[in-house]
Amino acid sequence: MTARIVPDGPEGRAAAVEVLRAGGVVALPTDTVYGICVALETPGGIERLFDIKRRTPDKGIMLLLDSADQAPRIGVMTPAAEALVAACWPGGLTVVVPQRSDVDLPGALTAGTPTIGLRVPDHGAPRALARAVGPLPTTSANVSGLPEARDADEIREQLGDVLDLIVDGGPAHGGPASTVVDCTGSVPRVIRVGEVPLERVAAILDAAGVQHDLST
């Protein structure tokens, strides 16, 4: 069965929330590329994302949040993480933080590690869904090894028979991926430089008095 496409907007987002609450998988626009997501509490949901992408579960999947207020419910926000998210969210920055010990996350979400990647995107659709159903496990909307889908039609061509709903927000904005900063240790470490330049990361940490060894 081919996935239904609905336009992004209040009705489309309401339909997506309904699908997610029923355990389905939704493709949605973000501030960079399209993603596919599932409700965090869906049994086997993370594994289904890996199956859809035909990807081995050796890398964790990040959570998209509605706001910074959701972050402490999932992870331990270190001083470095707090400084970075205050300056860069919503936007192209992902922080990797320790999981809270009292929060039971699916092992498949984090590839068995005690850490979790968190981001607040600068786009209303994923934030509305995360506000309604909680933090969203999200990965790019494409089969591993193929180009990221640029719009709803390309998503349906690649993945339409294994998705439940596609929220059509027009052509993907594109641009660089998010910058990823590991804030789990005493000294922050940049895993990937993307939308937020290394110089800005260093400046934010300097202003917050957080020790780092990032060279600019």
Summary of the structure (lengths in Angstrom):
residues: 216
radius of gyration: 16.7
end to end distance: 50.8
largest distance: 54.2
contacts: 739
relative contact order: 0.24
helix: 32%
strand: 20%
